[in-house]
Structure formats: C-alpha cells, structure tokens
C-alpha cells in the first residue's frame, strides 16, 4: 500500500514538472512575438523618426471652438516631434473636430450649473504627404469635467483648463494609434 502511494506521488510530481516545463517553453517561444511600441519598427526605422516626419495640419473646428483645436495641434506637434529639430515631412495628419458642453448638475436654489463636461470628438486621417494614400484614420473621443463658480472668471479659467486637459488626452490617443499602425508598417 505504501509503495502505491509513493509511486503515485512521484507521478504527480513528474506531471507537474512536465506541465511547468511546457508552460516555460511556450512563454519563451511567445516572447519573441512582442515588439515595443516605440522601439524600431518592422522596417527597422526608429519610431521617433517616423513620428517626426508627420506634418500636423490646422484642425477644422466649428466657429467658437477653435481654442481646443489650437491646444490639440500644439500638443500633437510636441508629442510627435518634441525635439525642435527640423525633420523632412513624409506624412500629413488632417483632423476635423467638434466639442459640446453638458451641464449635468444644476443647483435647485440658484438655477445655475455647478459643473460642466466637455465632450470632444476628433476625426483624423494620416496620409502620405502628396495625399495619394491614406495610412490610417479614425475617431478619438474624450471628456473632461470642471467645476463652475458664480465667479465668471473662475468658471472661464476652469473651462479652459479642462480644454487643455482634454487636448492632451486626445493627442495621446491619436499618437498611440498612429504609432501602433506605423510600428507594423514594413
């Protein structure tokens, strides 16, 4: 009886060791499948050089919403090529956006909105500089909230800060999506 239990225990240990070895072998094989996003691309060109070769056009925004377009364009120029060194442009980034403001909380005593939510949608298209080929396109969407005050300047400043935060988030979304497409491009 003792021998049977001991033999079964050895088989269990051997089976566990075999499963562990199999899992280790799979992990080693799959580790070669991953490539860092901001490392060398499939073509071998550094991602930084590819991103620096993107010309960011002015953003088409509705009347009165140009400020967030300005913030977004500035953020993208810095994110794509923050080096300040001139680079030859090979791609053009075209964008069109819109912004809406919602006031979900209204004070029952004053009838004034206590907070605001800015919702922005930006449709973008990365194309070759001559405009003959679209590399990628998509829509980036984000929101930013801010508190409103009875003081007019404080409310305006809070709204502007929310627009700046929103532009940073949208710029990061667009940059990451473009980089993911460019990394796989041969």
HELIX and SHEET records of a PDB file:
HELIX    1   1 UNK A    2  UNK A   31  1                                  30    
HELIX    2   2 UNK A   47  UNK A   52  1                                   6    
HELIX    3   3 UNK A   66  UNK A   80  1                                  15    
HELIX    4   4 UNK A  152  UNK A  184  1                                  33    
SHEET    1   A 4 UNK A  54  UNK A  60  0                                        
SHEET    2   A 4 UNK A  91  UNK A 102  1                                        
SHEET    3   A 4 UNK A 115  UNK A 128 -1                                        
SHEET    4   A 4 UNK A 134  UNK A 147 -1                                        
END                                                                             
